[in-house]
């Protein structure tokens, strides 16, 4: 059964949603929605990783995460759709809500 939140969005729709739904500096590249964060401590990195895991479990959607010291890069894509979907934006919006608290 096809799931509407798993359908690949057009480039125009991705741009529109990024501009209208997200407030942080997300970059669209290679069919991924990516954000780079510079955090202030290892504790802050660890808290973020725990939050990313909790979000992933709740939403059943797992980002690609790269950590180098206090730099964290988070990339969202829906592999089954070979691109960015509503599911990726839902995760990004939840992440922004956490980061803005």
N, C-alpha and C positions, 0 to 999 in steps of 0.2 A: 504494500500500500504506500503510495507516494506521500511524503510529508511536506506540507507547504514551507515549513521553516528550513527544509533541507534543499530547496531548489536554488541553484546558482543565480545570483542577482546580476543584472546587466551592469556594465561599467558606470553608466549614468545613474542607476539606482544606488550603487555603492557610494558614489560621490555625493549624491543627494542625502543619503542617510548619514554619511560621515559629517557633512556640513550641518545637518539639522539635529542630529541625535547626540553627537559626541562633542565634548568641550576640550578635550586634551589633544595633544599633537600626534594623532594617528596618521600613519603613512600607508598608502595603498601601493603595493609592489608585488609582482609575481603571484597574483591571486591570493595575497595575504593582507590582512589588516594588522599592522605592526605598530607597537609603541616601545620607545626606549625610555627607561626611567633611571635617573641617577639618585640613589638613596644615600642617606647620611651615616648609616651604621650597619654592621652585620645583623644586629637585632632587627632593624627595620626590614632588611632583606628576608630574614627568616619569617617574620610576621607576614610579609607579602606572600611568600611561598606557601605558607599555611592557608592563607586566604584564597590563593589561586586553586589550591587543592580542594578546599571546601566548595568553592564556586563550581569547579569541574564536576564534583560528585553530585551537587544539587542539579546542575543543568545537563549532566551526562554529555559534557562537551569539554575536551581537554586541549588547552593551548600548547604550542611549542614555546618552551622557556629556555633562555640562555642566561647564565649568571657568570659575571666576571667581576670579582671583588664586590663593589657596591653598585655595579651597573647591571640592570636587568632588562632584557629584551623579551617582549611577549608578542607572539605572532598567532593570529587566528585565521584558520581556514577550515572549510569542511571538505575533507579529503574525498568523501563519497560523491560530492558534487563538483569536485575539481575547481573549487573557487570559494568566494565569499557568499555566505547565506545570511538569512535573518538570524539564525542561531549564533553566528559570530558576533553580530551586532548586539544581541541580547547579552552575551557574555561581556562584551566591551562596556556596555552600559552599566552592568552590575559591578564591574571592576572600577569604573569611574566613580560610582556611588561610594565604594569602599575608600578609594584614594582621596575623595573630597571630604571625608569625615575627619 
